[in-house]
Amino acid sequence: VTSAPNEFVIRGAHVLDPSSGLDGVMDVRLSAGRVAEVGEGLRGIRALDADSLSLFPGFVDVHAHWRTPGREDEETIESGSAAAAAGGFTSVVMMPNTEPVVDKPIVVSGLVRRVEQESRVRAYVSAALHEGLKGERLTEMRLLKEAGAYGVSDDGLGTQVAGVLRNGMLYARSAGLTVIVHCEDSSLATGVVHDGVAAALAGVPGSPGSAEDAATATALVLAAETGAKVHITHVSTALSAALVGFFKGRGACVTADTTPHHLTLTDERISTLEGLYRVNPPLRPDGDRLGVGEALRDGILDFVATDHAPHAASEKELPLEEAAPGFLGHETAFAALYTELVRKGELSLSRLVETMACAPGRWVRGGAYGVSVGAPADLTLVDLSEEWTVRADSLVSRSSNSPYLGRRLEGRVVGTVVGGELVYDRMGARFGVRA
Amino acid sequence: LPVRNFLTLEGVGREELKEVLGLARDHSSGRVGHSLIGRTVCLAFFEASTRTAVSFELAARRTGADVISISEKGSAIQKGESLLDTVVTLDALGADAIVIRHPSAGAAALTARHTRAAVVNAGDGRGQHPTQALLDLYALSNALGGFYELAGRRIAVVGDILHSRVARSLVPAFRAAGMEVALVAPDTLLPLEARAWGLPILSSVDDALDWGADTLYALRLQKERMTGARVPSVAEYARYYGVAKRHLTAGALVMHPGPVNRGVEIQGDVVLSGASLIPTQVASGVAVRSAVLALATGAVEKAAA
């Protein structure tokens, strides 16, 4: 063996990277954890035959709950990162609503250390914006940042008082941290599903769209006024998406994401009355699903994030009103979106890759992201032709609360490369795999 | 007799500063005696104050004035008498100067519109605190060897700019003296449009020293009201905005208007260190306020230089 042990060539994949404009069959040489060469006829002692596969920049999920610390029965850094890798994600941002909440520098530094040892993919820590996510006392954001926090958020609850959120944004601006905002007005969000036709007929308490829209408007107004860097996460209504567009046009330093489930599922599901389908924000009517999809297509929404939220079966096999809200997201994200949007002509494959990889990648990395020489070798290999059925027993996550259980999907992630190492492999290739 | 109000330092000129500081020096050295004999100085404090009230009272008495002191406790003010009614009463009693402290910005200017007496602003809300800034300039110029030594110095004002009347007087005063000023605070302790001052805004004492600050002016943090809402914790505040011994190695001076929260905006061992002008600031109060009262009432029309 003459080549360096950490060097190999991925040969013959169809490389699609909207950020660099690559779109065609070519070879990619990886060396020392980075992309070393992109071209045709590349040779190497160790080569991976990726003929008929697609190669994308690694997917990035800026919204995940790995339940660590506190609920390791539902997910761990090991299992969450394995699930992420199985979904083609090479970078993930972990949300702070754990037990205890990630609101102290020592919790952040502990998580950062554990990620280095336990995670298969790059993982970033979002700390709490307020102590205990209570929306009262600011966290020590500058110390949190020094400890390794990537951003701050009161995710899961949302900051209820506008004046408190405003000070949080101002302080985060001083600390140089992005505020990730979960937009939900708790005085409006009194139900467990979307307050629509399905809720009316099923007799399940609903939360109106205004619960999200009013909070989104507040967050955007404050973002524009304070100049803070603000990210609106899991936008689920057409109106909230339009509000994001309005404020982006007025110079606010705002980005926004939506989820695979809000892009592919509607509140029709709740007629099943199954606790599995409870999620927050709730599944919306088709008009919202379409509006959010259009906003993603048009660039008003910047990218997709899964809000991967594992729950024990005992918390989901309950009536809707008693079930814990949340879906698994990592392992089905690409296939669900490819099947429901790309194959149906609602979104181009190129835009899907942009919104799952390039755009969130730039957001996380704070710079260029894509398959280009010198960039970290974070890559995702997908077999677009593979059809598969989502089954609880084949999920890598410790939990199985996927809303796609039993669904037949097209397109499957078959390989995930992080920093030049193959961290997920369904191809039978046997090199560079971490123990 | 012509009166002269001391309401604000916004727009103050270099010559005016020199005049006040020169006259303060004359009072301090005894060259000006009982210039206010036969004059009545009224101290109207609508807000609790210890050091400023005592300092003004001493200044008035040492220059020979009669002093009427009304404070919020045990006076008409506590009984709910309005600001204007109080002012009209003091005017009718023949006050030559009214020294007013009030929780709302603009109270001193309002007072001045309703009295023939000279009005000296002893701090109004978040507005102005002119005599504090004047005594700070006096203390600093003495430490540096004279008024002309102020020009070109770099001073960083650190802390709660948003709520600070001291800062709003310091900034125009320091700039009129030819100093360069930077503000050091988190965005939660700055006005939204802090850029209006046109000053550098820095994010830690370390950054201020990198900027070249040779004087660090720490403001008091009202920690009971600020921590939680605008500042996460004393630990984080002290880490980035607190002045510690390690900041003084290059010879920077330290100032503070008092009272100091030791361990918050200034570490305890800094307060009485050689770099600290804090005791000098307090001592400068009487001379500067004597000069201000003398100029306000017309007792001394020009500095006896």
Interface residues (C-beta under 8 A of the other chain):
Chain A: E136 R137 L138 T139 E140 M141 R142 L143 V164 N167 L170 Y171 R173 S174 A175 E225 T226
Chain B: P186 D187 T188 L192 S203 T227 G228 A229 R230 V231 P232 S233 A235 E236 R239 Y240
